[in-house]
Amino acid sequence: MEKGKELDYISDLFDVKHTGESAILFLMGCVVFIGVSFWVSYTSYGLACLPIELLKQKDIEYDKKEIEHRFENLKEKEALIKKKYNTPNEIKEDDKLEIVKINNMKRLLSKYNYKLQEIEKTSESWVSYILGIAFTFRVLTGLIFLTFSSIIYLSLLASITDKYFPLDILVIASLALYIFCCSVYGIVNVGIRIFFIPLYKLKPKKTSPETMLVFCFVMIHIILVLVMSLLTIAPNYVTYGVQKIKIDDEIGYIKCSLKTDKHICKMSVLSVFFNKIFFGIPYFANSYFFSNWFFILMYTLSLLYTIFFKKLSYLDRLKDLDMNSESLDEQMNLLPLEKLT
């Protein structure tokens, strides 16, 4: 060992310039792996179902029959409870609570029945013309979203538009924002689950702080995977951007790629970071590869389920309401039961 080179030897021995890098890459790989599970579950569902739900119309006749069916079931259930007792004073507390829930649900059904009647009257008036125009825009919006989902599904849009600046940035930003919205939609509709066991449900104006905390946790991981997925959707663009290298006067400029001079064409920090994870720890690269197949499978199943099996109804949110709330009538502005009976 040369004199005066002792510190260099120790530095090389312990690799002080990259201290902790492997550990950080491993931890980030684990975080990405968690995010991939959320990505496959929620984002694939949102991408498939959001456009279809915008295109579908709610069936009023189906809802009216459903209201009648539910109302009859509730009356039968209430009658069975009351038959167990000779007088109302003998009813137990548990059964009293159940009767209160039944009556609350009846009033809710009454409210929705009244809304359906208003919708039917509106559809028969001149207002229906305006609503028809509005629905046309809704259909167009759904078609646009469906187009976006299909393009993401095939991973072609970015590779086509990366030639035209600033259209490339606009398209990438739009895709990222749309995927984010679909992820939120998937979480709201599916709920937060672990191995198909429901844990939390996001409800309008009733979401608990714990649920919002878990929701943010899930979204952070999904955003991380979204950033990583841009390497799959537009690999060359995300890696080199709009960089070009001049070959000669005859050929002119060509796009930077892995085949060009690495000293002139610089890879993006995003690409370097994730490639370090994938090449440094092949297990994560293999997991991500197979997760893409699971994503495609979930997308296809969700799309088929939404198109052929799922019916949109005005009664969908009834199950999210709290039947024990004392202020239920005031909050929902419920109508008397006579409106339905």
Secondary structure, DSSP 8 states (H G I E B T S, - for coil): --TT-HHHHHHHHHTGGGTTHHHHHHHHHHHHHHHHHHIIIIIHHHHHHHHHHHH----HHHHHHHHHHHHHHHHHHHHHHHHT-SSGGG--HHHHHHHHHHHHHHHHHHHHHHHHHHHHHHHTSTHHHHHHHHHHHHHHHHHHHHHHHHHHHHT-HHHHHTTSTTHHHHHHHHHHHHHHHHHHHHHHHH-EEETTEEEE---TTT--HHHHHHHHHHHHHHHHHHHHHHHHHSHHHHHHTT-EEEEETTTEEEE--TTS-TTTS---HHHHHHHHHHHH-HHHHHHHHHHHHHHHHHHHHHHHHHHHT----TTGGGGGS-TT-TTHHHHHT---GGGT-
